[in-house]
Amino acid sequence: HGIPILTNSKFMRQLLHRNQIPLEHIKVIAPVLLEDSPPDFVPPSGLRKMLFVGRLTPEKGLHQLIEAIAPLETDWELIVAGDGEERVTCQNLAARLNVAHKVHIRGWLSQSEVASLYQDCAFVVVPSLWPEPFGRTGPEAFLNGRPVIAFAVGGVPDWLEDGATGYLVPPGDVVELRGRIQTLLESPSQQKQMGSHARAQALKTWNAEAHINSLLRFFVQARTRANVR
C-alpha cells in the first residue's frame, strides 16, 4: 500500500512524485524554526545593508550576487556569513569590480553571531542556483522581520510570497536580481512593510505547536487509512 512520507516543501513532494511515489502518500508539513520565544524585533542599523548566509560554493550564487550589486549607484554594503571554496574567487571578483570595500566576508560564525547579523541588516538575499529543498536562511530572516530577495528555485517559492515578503527572481537572472535589490535599497518603507508581513508569517507557520498539531493529524489519518485497509 505504500509507506506515508513526510517532507517540508511542495517542491520535494513533486520531486518524490516524479520518482514514482504516489502524491497521496506524501504529506508536506512545515518545519520547526521557532521552539521557544521569537527573537526580538530590532530595527535595522543600516537601511543599505544586505546579508548573505551560507556556504561559499558555486551553487549558492554569491558570485552572481556580487555581479548583480557591483554596478549599483545606490549606496550598499554586503555582509557574508559563511566560508568555502568560492571565498577567494568571490573576493577577487569584488576587487576586480572595485567593490571589495563593500563586501565583507566574515567566515563561519556562531549561531548567536548570525542572529545578530539578521537583526543588523535591512534585508537578506538568497541567490541559490541549485534547487534548495526548503532554504532555511530565508525563513530565519522572516523571524527577525527581514524581507528576502531570492532566486525562485526548489522549495523557496513555498515560503517567499513575491511582492509581499520579498521578491522572487528568475533563477540566474542577474539583471532582475539587481533591479529588485535596488528597489528595496531605495525604499525603507517597503523594507519595513515586507519585513512585518514576513515576521507575521514566520511566527504563525514555523512554530513547534503548529508542527506538532500537523504531525498528530497526519498520524491519525495514517492510522485510519491503515485500519480501513
Stockholm file with secondary structure:
# STOCKHOLM 1.0

chainA/1-229         HGIPILTNSKFMRQLLHRNQIPLEHIKVIAPVLLEDSPPDFVPPSGLRKMLFVGRLTPEKGLHQLIEAIAPLETDWELIVAGDGEERVTCQNLAARLNVAHKVHIRGWLSQSEVASLYQDCAFVVVPSLWPEPFGRTGPEAFLNGRPVIAFAVGGVPDWLEDGATGYLVPPGDVVELRGRIQTLLESPSQQKQMGSHARAQALKTWNAEAHINSLLRFFVQARTRANVR
#=GR chainA/1-229 SS CCCCEEESCHHHHHHHHHTTCCGGGEEECCCCCBSSSCCCCCCCSCTTEEEEESCCSGGGCHHHHHHHHTTCCSCCEEEEEBCSTTHHHHHHHHHHTTCGGGEEEEESCCHHHHHHHHHHSSEEEECCCSCCSSCTHHHHHHHTTCCEEEECCTTHHHHCCBTTTEEEECTTCHHHHHHHHHHHHTCHHHHHHHHHHHHHHHHHHSBHHHHHHHHHHHHHHHHHHHHHC
#=GC SS_cons         CCCCEEESCHHHHHHHHHTTCCGGGEEECCCCCBSSSCCCCCCCSCTTEEEEESCCSGGGCHHHHHHHHTTCCSCCEEEEEBCSTTHHHHHHHHHHTTCGGGEEEEESCCHHHHHHHHHHSSEEEECCCSCCSSCTHHHHHHHTTCCEEEECCTTHHHHCCBTTTEEEECTTCHHHHHHHHHHHHTCHHHHHHHHHHHHHHHHHHSBHHHHHHHHHHHHHHHHHHHHHC
//
